[in-house]
Amino acid sequence: MHMSQIYIAISIVVLAIVGLLVFFMGKSRVNRLTPLAGIAFGFVLAGILFGESRLVGYGLLGIGVIFAIIDIIQRSKGK
């Protein structure tokens, strides 16, 4: 296993742990993850997973960031 693959595996495990903590401890919060934010999170994870190919990895990360920004703008206008 290459070092980059080890870093990717560690980041995925850490993200999964954070997600589980938010899921189990965040039940009392009203703010839930919107579908667009979920899609953005998925694109960012896919960008990390497919990071071997720079064009694909950075493209997926960029799409995820754009979706996250769109979600932030939509949520700020709704308040």
N, C-alpha and C positions, 0 to 999 in steps of 0.2 A: 504494500500500500504506500502510495506517495504521501508526502507531508500535506499536500493540498487536500487530498481526500480525507485525511485525518481531521484537518481543520473544518472541512465541510461537515463531516459526521458529528464533530463536537458541537458545531453551531446548530445543527438540526436537533440534537438532543437537548441543548439548552433552550431552544425555541419551543420544543415540545413541553418541557418542564414549565416554562413560563406560561404557556397556553393552558396547561392543566391547572396551574395555580390560579390563574385568572378565572377559569371556568368554575372551579370548586369554591373559591373564596369570594368571587365577585357576584354571587347570586343576589345580594341585596341591592346592587347598583341598578339604576334605571337605564343607564346608557348601555345599549347592547351593540354588538358588532353589526354594522349594516352589511347588506349583501355586496355592495360595491367595495367596502373595506375588506371583506373576505376575499373577493376576487383579487384585489390589490395585494393582499398578503400571499395568496397563492402564486401570483406572478413573481413576487420577490423570492419566494422559496424556490420556484422553478428556475429563476435566474441564478440562484446559489447552486442548485443541483447541476445545471448545465453550464457551469462556469468554465469548463474546459475549453469550450469554443467561445472566444471573447465576444464575437458578434452576437451570437444567440444569447449568451449570459447577460451581457450589458443591455441588449434589447429587451429581454424579459424584465430585468430590473427597472429599466426606464418606463416600460408600460405600467409596472406596478406602482411606481412613484407617481406617474400621471394620474392613475385611477385614485390613488390616495389623496392627491391634491384636489381632484374633482369632488371626492366625497367630503373633504374638509370644507370646501366652498359651499356645497349643497347643505351641509349641516349648519353652517354659520348663517346662511340666508333663512333657514327655517326657524331660527330663534327670534 
